[in-house]
C-alpha cells in the first residue's frame, strides 16, 4: 500500500519537503549512493547538515533519486510513497523556489 499525499495539484510545499527530507535520510543510510551524491554535489560529509538547509538542496536530492531508478524504487517501496510522488515533490519544490525568488525581486 502506497502512502498518498494527495494529487500533484494538492501536494503542499510542506509535504514535498517531508518527502525530500525522508529521501535524504534514506540516502544517508546508503553509503555507496551517499558518496556518489556528495561527489556530484561537491559537498563534503562534514558540510552535509549545513548544506541541507540551503535553498535548492532538497531539489537536488530529489533530482539525484530521479537519475537513479533503482535507488528511487527502493526508497519509495521502503517508505510507502508512489514513485511518481518524487517527481511531483520535485516540481512543487522547484516552483516554491521560483516563487521565493520572485518575491525577493519584487519585495
C-alpha positions, -999 to 999 in steps of 0.1 A, spaced: 0 0 0 14 34 -10 12 65 11 -6 91 -8 0 128 -2 -29 139 -24 -28 146 -61 1 165 -76 -21 196 -77 -27 195 -40 8 185 -29 18 212 -4 53 226 -1 54 211 34 45 176 21 71 179 -6 98 189 19 88 160 41 92 135 12 126 151 3 137 150 39 127 113 41 147 108 9 178 125 24 175 103 55 172 72 34 202 83 13 223 88 44 219 51 52 232 40 19 269 48 19 276 40 -17 248 62 -31 256 89 -5 292 90 -16 281 94 -52 257 122 -42 283 140 -23 308 137 -51 283 150 -77 271 179 -55 306 189 -43 296 187 -7 318 170 19 304 148 46 311 175 72 291 201 53 260 179 47 240 191 76 246 228 68 240 223 31 207 206 38 192 239 49 203 258 18 177 267 -8 177 241 -36 194 214 -17 162 192 -13 155 197 -50 190 183 -57 183 153 -35 152 145 -55 170 150 -88 196 125 -77 168 100 -70 152 106 -103 185 99 -120 190 66 -101 159 44 -108 170 15 -85 175 39 -56 142 56 -63 123 24 -64 140 10 -32 132 43 -14 96 45 -24 89 9 -17 105 11 18 88 44 27 55 37 11 55 65 -14 44 61 -50 74 66 -73 57 95 -91 54 114 -59 92 121 -61 88 139 -94 57 157 -80 76 168 -49 105 180 -71 81 201 -92 65 216 -61 98 225 -46 111 240 -78 80 261 -81 84 272 -44 120 283 -52 108 303 -82 80 319 -61 106 328 -34 130 343 -59 102 364 -75 90 376 -41 126 387 -32 128 406 -66 95 423 -61 97 428 -24 
